[in-house]
Protein backbone atom coordinates (compact mmCIF):
# COMPACT_ATOMS: atom_id res chain seq x y z
CA UNK A 1 0.00 0.00 0.00
CA UNK A 2 1.16 3.55 -0.74
CA UNK A 3 0.10 6.96 0.61
CA UNK A 4 0.20 10.55 -0.61
CA UNK A 5 0.44 13.13 2.19
CA UNK A 6 -0.42 16.73 1.33
CA UNK A 7 0.13 19.59 3.79
CA UNK A 8 -1.80 22.85 3.79
CA UNK A 9 -1.69 26.14 5.71
CA UNK A 10 -4.48 28.66 6.08
CA UNK A 11 -6.53 30.65 8.52
CA UNK A 12 -7.73 29.19 11.82
CA UNK A 13 -11.05 27.35 11.65
CA UNK A 14 -13.76 28.51 14.06
CA UNK A 15 -15.04 25.89 16.54
CA UNK A 16 -18.43 25.94 14.81
CA UNK A 17 -16.85 25.42 11.37
CA UNK A 18 -17.94 22.22 9.61
CA UNK A 19 -14.80 20.25 8.74
CA UNK A 20 -16.75 17.72 6.68
CA UNK A 21 -18.75 20.21 4.60
CA UNK A 22 -17.11 19.14 1.32
CA UNK A 23 -16.26 15.56 2.25
CA UNK A 24 -18.81 13.92 -0.01
CA UNK A 25 -17.66 15.94 -3.04
CA UNK A 26 -14.00 15.08 -2.46
CA UNK A 27 -14.69 11.38 -1.84
CA UNK A 28 -16.80 11.18 -5.00
CA UNK A 29 -13.91 12.65 -7.00
CA UNK A 30 -11.35 10.08 -5.84
CA UNK A 31 -13.53 7.04 -5.18
CA UNK A 32 -13.60 5.96 -8.82
CA UNK A 33 -9.86 6.18 -9.38
CA UNK A 34 -8.16 2.80 -9.86
CA UNK A 35 -6.34 1.64 -6.74
CA UNK A 36 -7.96 4.16 -4.37
CA UNK A 37 -8.36 2.73 -0.86
CA UNK A 38 -9.19 5.68 1.41
CA UNK A 39 -8.75 9.29 2.41
CA UNK A 40 -8.32 11.24 5.66
CA UNK A 41 -8.56 15.03 6.16
CA UNK A 42 -6.84 16.18 9.36
CA UNK A 43 -7.19 19.76 10.61
CA UNK A 44 -5.69 21.80 13.43
CA UNK A 45 -8.45 24.38 13.94
CA UNK A 46 -6.26 26.69 16.03
CA UNK A 47 -3.48 27.09 13.46
CA UNK A 48 -5.34 26.45 10.21
CA UNK A 49 -2.86 23.72 9.29
CA UNK A 50 -4.31 20.69 7.55
CA UNK A 51 -3.14 17.40 6.08
CA UNK A 52 -4.79 15.09 3.58
CA UNK A 53 -3.77 11.46 3.38
CA UNK A 54 -4.86 9.28 0.49
CA UNK A 55 -4.21 5.54 0.41
CA UNK A 56 -3.52 3.50 -2.74
CA UNK A 57 -3.19 -0.20 -3.55
CA UNK A 58 0.29 0.23 -4.99
CA UNK A 59 2.77 2.80 -6.22
CA UNK A 60 1.64 2.53 -9.85
CA UNK A 61 -1.99 3.42 -9.10
CA UNK A 62 -0.89 6.25 -6.81
CA UNK A 63 1.35 7.68 -9.55
CA UNK A 64 -1.39 7.25 -12.17
CA UNK A 65 -3.72 9.40 -10.04
CA UNK A 66 -1.28 12.35 -9.80
CA UNK A 67 -2.95 14.63 -12.36
CA UNK A 68 -6.46 14.16 -10.97
CA UNK A 69 -5.18 14.43 -7.37
CA UNK A 70 -3.40 17.67 -8.19
CA UNK A 71 -6.62 19.24 -9.51
CA UNK A 72 -8.56 18.10 -6.44
CA UNK A 73 -5.83 19.41 -4.11
CA UNK A 74 -5.69 22.83 -5.80
CA UNK A 75 -9.51 23.15 -5.83
CA UNK A 76 -9.76 22.09 -2.18
CA UNK A 77 -7.04 24.51 -1.05
CA UNK A 78 -8.67 27.39 -2.94
CA UNK A 79 -12.13 26.62 -1.55
CA UNK A 80 -10.82 26.31 2.02
CA UNK A 81 -8.65 29.46 1.80
CA UNK A 82 -5.43 27.51 2.18
CA UNK A 83 -2.14 27.13 0.36
CA UNK A 84 -0.46 23.86 -0.46
CA UNK A 85 2.79 23.54 1.49
CA UNK A 86 4.00 20.14 0.32
CA UNK A 87 3.03 16.84 -1.28
CA UNK A 88 4.94 13.70 -0.33
CA UNK A 89 4.60 10.05 -1.21
CA UNK A 90 5.28 7.07 1.04
CA UNK A 91 5.10 3.32 1.12
CA UNK A 92 2.91 2.29 4.05
CA UNK A 93 4.89 0.18 6.49
CA UNK A 94 1.84 -0.80 8.54
CA UNK A 95 -1.54 0.53 9.60
CA UNK A 96 -4.17 -0.11 12.23
CA UNK A 97 -7.56 1.51 12.84
CA UNK A 98 -10.04 0.52 15.53
CA UNK A 99 -13.64 1.57 15.30
Short mmCIF file of the C-alpha atoms (twelve columns), coordinates in Angstrom:
data_MODEL
# 
_entry.id   MODEL 
# 
loop_
_atom_site.group_PDB 
_atom_site.id 
_atom_site.type_symbol 
_atom_site.label_atom_id 
_atom_site.label_alt_id 
_atom_site.label_comp_id 
_atom_site.label_asym_id 
_atom_site.label_seq_id 
_atom_site.Cartn_x 
_atom_site.Cartn_y 
_atom_site.Cartn_z 
_atom_site.pdbx_PDB_model_num 
ATOM 1  C CA . UNK A 1  0.000   0.000  0.000   1 
ATOM 2  C CA . UNK A 2  1.158   3.555  -0.742  1 
ATOM 3  C CA . UNK A 3  0.103   6.958  0.609   1 
ATOM 4  C CA . UNK A 4  0.203   10.548 -0.608  1 
ATOM 5  C CA . UNK A 5  0.435   13.128 2.192   1 
ATOM 6  C CA . UNK A 6  -0.417  16.735 1.332   1 
ATOM 7  C CA . UNK A 7  0.132   19.586 3.793   1 
ATOM 8  C CA . UNK A 8  -1.797  22.854 3.792   1 
ATOM 9  C CA . UNK A 9  -1.693  26.137 5.709   1 
ATOM 10 C CA . UNK A 10 -4.479  28.664 6.084   1 
ATOM 11 C CA . UNK A 11 -6.532  30.648 8.524   1 
ATOM 12 C CA . UNK A 12 -7.725  29.193 11.822  1 
ATOM 13 C CA . UNK A 13 -11.046 27.347 11.651  1 
ATOM 14 C CA . UNK A 14 -13.758 28.509 14.057  1 
ATOM 15 C CA . UNK A 15 -15.039 25.893 16.542  1 
ATOM 16 C CA . UNK A 16 -18.429 25.940 14.813  1 
ATOM 17 C CA . UNK A 17 -16.847 25.423 11.371  1 
ATOM 18 C CA . UNK A 18 -17.937 22.224 9.606   1 
ATOM 19 C CA . UNK A 19 -14.797 20.254 8.735   1 
ATOM 20 C CA . UNK A 20 -16.746 17.724 6.681   1 
ATOM 21 C CA . UNK A 21 -18.749 20.210 4.598   1 
ATOM 22 C CA . UNK A 22 -17.106 19.141 1.319   1 
ATOM 23 C CA . UNK A 23 -16.257 15.560 2.254   1 
ATOM 24 C CA . UNK A 24 -18.805 13.916 -0.014  1 
ATOM 25 C CA . UNK A 25 -17.659 15.936 -3.036  1 
ATOM 26 C CA . UNK A 26 -14.005 15.075 -2.461  1 
ATOM 27 C CA . UNK A 27 -14.686 11.383 -1.835  1 
ATOM 28 C CA . UNK A 28 -16.800 11.185 -5.005  1 
ATOM 29 C CA . UNK A 29 -13.910 12.654 -7.004  1 
ATOM 30 C CA . UNK A 30 -11.352 10.084 -5.843  1 
ATOM 31 C CA . UNK A 31 -13.534 7.040  -5.180  1 
ATOM 32 C CA . UNK A 32 -13.600 5.957  -8.816  1 
ATOM 33 C CA . UNK A 33 -9.856  6.179  -9.383  1 
ATOM 34 C CA . UNK A 34 -8.163  2.802  -9.858  1 
ATOM 35 C CA . UNK A 35 -6.336  1.636  -6.742  1 
ATOM 36 C CA . UNK A 36 -7.962  4.161  -4.374  1 
ATOM 37 C CA . UNK A 37 -8.364  2.732  -0.858  1 
ATOM 38 C CA . UNK A 38 -9.190  5.676  1.406   1 
ATOM 39 C CA . UNK A 39 -8.747  9.294  2.412   1 
ATOM 40 C CA . UNK A 40 -8.319  11.242 5.662   1 
ATOM 41 C CA . UNK A 41 -8.561  15.026 6.160   1 
ATOM 42 C CA . UNK A 42 -6.840  16.179 9.363   1 
ATOM 43 C CA . UNK A 43 -7.193  19.759 10.611  1 
ATOM 44 C CA . UNK A 44 -5.692  21.801 13.428  1 
ATOM 45 C CA . UNK A 45 -8.452  24.380 13.939  1 
ATOM 46 C CA . UNK A 46 -6.259  26.694 16.027  1 
ATOM 47 C CA . UNK A 47 -3.479  27.087 13.458  1 
ATOM 48 C CA . UNK A 48 -5.337  26.446 10.212  1 
ATOM 49 C CA . UNK A 49 -2.862  23.722 9.288   1 
ATOM 50 C CA . UNK A 50 -4.315  20.685 7.546   1 
ATOM 51 C CA . UNK A 51 -3.139  17.400 6.079   1 
ATOM 52 C CA . UNK A 52 -4.792  15.095 3.578   1 
ATOM 53 C CA . UNK A 53 -3.769  11.461 3.377   1 
ATOM 54 C CA . UNK A 54 -4.862  9.278  0.491   1 
ATOM 55 C CA . UNK A 55 -4.213  5.540  0.410   1 
ATOM 56 C CA . UNK A 56 -3.521  3.504  -2.744  1 
ATOM 57 C CA . UNK A 57 -3.192  -0.196 -3.551  1 
ATOM 58 C CA . UNK A 58 0.286   0.227  -4.986  1 
ATOM 59 C CA . UNK A 59 2.767   2.796  -6.225  1 
ATOM 60 C CA . UNK A 60 1.644   2.526  -9.853  1 
ATOM 61 C CA . UNK A 61 -1.986  3.415  -9.105  1 
ATOM 62 C CA . UNK A 62 -0.888  6.250  -6.813  1 
ATOM 63 C CA . UNK A 63 1.353   7.677  -9.550  1 
ATOM 64 C CA . UNK A 64 -1.387  7.246  -12.171 1 
ATOM 65 C CA . UNK A 65 -3.721  9.397  -10.042 1 
ATOM 66 C CA . UNK A 66 -1.281  12.346 -9.802  1 
ATOM 67 C CA . UNK A 67 -2.950  14.630 -12.358 1 
ATOM 68 C CA . UNK A 68 -6.463  14.165 -10.966 1 
ATOM 69 C CA . UNK A 69 -5.183  14.425 -7.374  1 
ATOM 70 C CA . UNK A 70 -3.398  17.666 -8.187  1 
ATOM 71 C CA . UNK A 71 -6.615  19.243 -9.509  1 
ATOM 72 C CA . UNK A 72 -8.559  18.101 -6.442  1 
ATOM 73 C CA . UNK A 73 -5.830  19.409 -4.114  1 
ATOM 74 C CA . UNK A 74 -5.693  22.828 -5.796  1 
ATOM 75 C CA . UNK A 75 -9.506  23.149 -5.827  1 
ATOM 76 C CA . UNK A 76 -9.759  22.095 -2.178  1 
ATOM 77 C CA . UNK A 77 -7.045  24.510 -1.050  1 
ATOM 78 C CA . UNK A 78 -8.667  27.389 -2.939  1 
ATOM 79 C CA . UNK A 79 -12.134 26.615 -1.547  1 
ATOM 80 C CA . UNK A 80 -10.816 26.310 2.023   1 
ATOM 81 C CA . UNK A 81 -8.653  29.462 1.797   1 
ATOM 82 C CA . UNK A 82 -5.432  27.510 2.183   1 
ATOM 83 C CA . UNK A 83 -2.143  27.133 0.363   1 
ATOM 84 C CA . UNK A 84 -0.461  23.856 -0.459  1 
ATOM 85 C CA . UNK A 85 2.792   23.543 1.488   1 
ATOM 86 C CA . UNK A 86 4.001   20.135 0.320   1 
ATOM 87 C CA . UNK A 87 3.025   16.845 -1.279  1 
ATOM 88 C CA . UNK A 88 4.941   13.704 -0.327  1 
ATOM 89 C CA . UNK A 89 4.595   10.052 -1.211  1 
ATOM 90 C CA . UNK A 90 5.284   7.069  1.045   1 
ATOM 91 C CA . UNK A 91 5.103   3.323  1.123   1 
ATOM 92 C CA . UNK A 92 2.906   2.292  4.051   1 
ATOM 93 C CA . UNK A 93 4.891   0.180  6.493   1 
ATOM 94 C CA . UNK A 94 1.840   -0.804 8.544   1 
ATOM 95 C CA . UNK A 95 -1.542  0.525  9.597   1 
ATOM 96 C CA . UNK A 96 -4.174  -0.106 12.226  1 
ATOM 97 C CA . UNK A 97 -7.559  1.512  12.843  1 
ATOM 98 C CA . UNK A 98 -10.041 0.521  15.531  1 
ATOM 99 C CA . UNK A 99 -13.645 1.573  15.305  1 
# 
